[in-house]
Amino acid sequence: MQTDRDIRVRYLIRRDLKQVAKINSEEAYFLESSAIASMLTQRNMIGLVSEIDDSVVGYAIYELSKDAVYLLHLVVDSRFRCKGVGRSIISKIISRMRLANRRHFYASVSEYNVTAQVFLRGCRFQCTEILSDWDDQGDGLLFWYEAFE
């Protein structure tokens, strides 16, 4: 089992897109590499990757607003789930938002994505709202994390 010491989190760069696309191809909410690259050209969008032994094993894209962070996409390679990869990304985002004095961290997930719901609750997020007709499959759930408790 990997430990947090083995996981390095850094900014997502263009050369990571091939590995990110491979990780992403297994997901139900698939994003093309071009869509990810396009998102990252916007000033308020940030991408992070998690690496183990110089291999990208997870990534996240989040959006910044004046006092909040919105997690748009978090994917971990299926071989590395439940090993601290996703939690290391969330921890990095939280530490950065505290430095920038952003108080709130939001994430929304499908009502059917129980794995993501359990993960977010494990990271101390609270479900605060049901989002009607969130996607073409149904409702979503809005999760919230208060950075300065």
C-alpha positions in Angstrom: 0.0 0.0 0.0 1.2 3.5 -0.9 1.6 6.2 1.7 1.4 9.9 1.5 5.2 10.1 1.4 5.1 8.2 -2.0 2.6 10.6 -3.5 3.7 13.9 -5.1 1.1 16.5 -6.1 2.1 19.2 -8.7 0.5 21.4 -11.3 -0.8 19.6 -14.4 1.2 20.5 -17.5 0.7 19.8 -21.2 3.0 16.8 -21.3 0.7 15.1 -18.7 -2.3 15.1 -20.9 -1.5 11.7 -22.5 -1.4 10.0 -19.1 -4.4 12.0 -17.9 -6.4 10.9 -20.9 -5.5 7.2 -20.2 -6.7 7.5 -16.6 -9.8 9.4 -17.7 -10.7 6.9 -20.4 -12.0 4.4 -17.8 -14.5 6.9 -16.3 -18.2 7.3 -16.9 -17.8 11.1 -17.1 -15.1 11.1 -19.7 -13.3 14.3 -20.7 -11.3 14.5 -23.9 -7.7 15.7 -23.6 -8.6 18.7 -25.8 -11.5 19.6 -23.3 -9.1 19.4 -20.4 -6.5 21.5 -22.2 -9.2 24.1 -23.1 -10.3 24.3 -19.5 -6.8 24.9 -18.3 -6.3 27.9 -20.6 -8.9 29.8 -18.6 -7.3 32.0 -15.9 -9.5 30.7 -13.1 -8.9 27.0 -13.8 -6.2 25.0 -12.1 -5.1 21.4 -12.8 -3.1 19.2 -10.5 -1.7 15.7 -10.9 -0.7 13.1 -8.4 2.4 11.1 -9.2 3.9 7.9 -7.8 7.3 7.0 -9.1 7.1 9.7 -11.8 3.9 8.2 -13.2 0.6 10.2 -13.1 -1.9 8.2 -11.1 -4.6 10.9 -10.6 -5.6 14.4 -11.5 -8.0 17.1 -10.6 -9.3 20.3 -12.2 -10.8 23.0 -10.0 -12.1 26.5 -10.5 -11.3 29.5 -8.4 -13.6 32.3 -7.5 -13.0 35.2 -5.1 -13.6 33.2 -1.9 -14.3 29.6 -3.0 -12.9 26.6 -4.9 -15.1 24.4 -7.1 -13.8 20.9 -7.8 -14.8 20.1 -11.3 -13.1 16.8 -11.9 -11.1 14.4 -9.8 -10.0 11.0 -11.2 -7.7 8.4 -9.8 -6.3 5.5 -11.8 -8.4 2.5 -10.7 -5.2 0.6 -9.6 -4.4 3.4 -7.1 -7.8 4.0 -5.5 -8.1 3.9 -1.7 -4.4 4.5 -1.4 -4.4 8.2 -0.5 -4.0 9.6 -4.0 -7.3 11.5 -4.1 -7.0 12.6 -0.5 -3.5 14.0 -1.3 -5.0 16.1 -4.1 -7.8 17.4 -1.9 -5.3 18.2 0.9 -3.1 20.2 -1.6 -6.1 22.2 -2.8 -7.2 22.9 0.8 -3.7 24.1 1.8 -3.6 26.4 -1.3 -7.0 27.8 -0.7 -6.1 28.6 2.9 -3.1 30.5 1.7 -5.3 32.5 -0.7 -7.9 33.1 2.1 -10.6 31.2 0.2 -13.1 29.8 2.7 -15.4 27.4 0.8 -14.7 24.3 -1.2 -17.5 22.8 -3.3 -17.9 19.6 -5.3 -21.0 18.2 -7.0 -21.5 14.5 -7.9 -24.2 12.4 -9.4 -26.7 10.9 -7.0 -25.5 7.5 -8.4 -21.8 8.0 -7.8 -21.8 6.5 -4.3 -18.0 6.0 -4.4 -17.4 9.8 -4.8 -20.0 10.6 -2.1 -18.2 8.3 0.4 -14.8 9.7 -0.6 -16.0 13.3 -0.1 -17.5 12.5 3.2 -14.2 10.9 4.2 -12.5 14.1 3.3 -14.8 16.0 5.7 -17.2 17.4 3.1 -20.8 17.7 3.9 -23.7 17.2 1.5 -25.7 20.4 1.6 -28.0 20.3 -1.3 -29.8 18.2 -3.9 -29.3 19.5 -7.4 -32.3 18.7 -9.5 -31.7 17.5 -13.0 -27.9 17.8 -12.5 -27.1 15.8 -15.6 -28.9 13.7 -18.2 -29.0 10.7 -15.7 -30.7 12.5 -12.8 -30.0 14.6 -9.8 -26.7 15.5 -8.2 -25.5 16.3 -4.7 -23.6 19.4 -3.7 -20.9 18.8 -1.2 -19.3 21.6 0.8 -16.1 22.0 2.9 -15.4 24.9 5.3 -11.7 25.7 5.2 -11.6 27.7 8.4 -13.4 25.7 11.0 
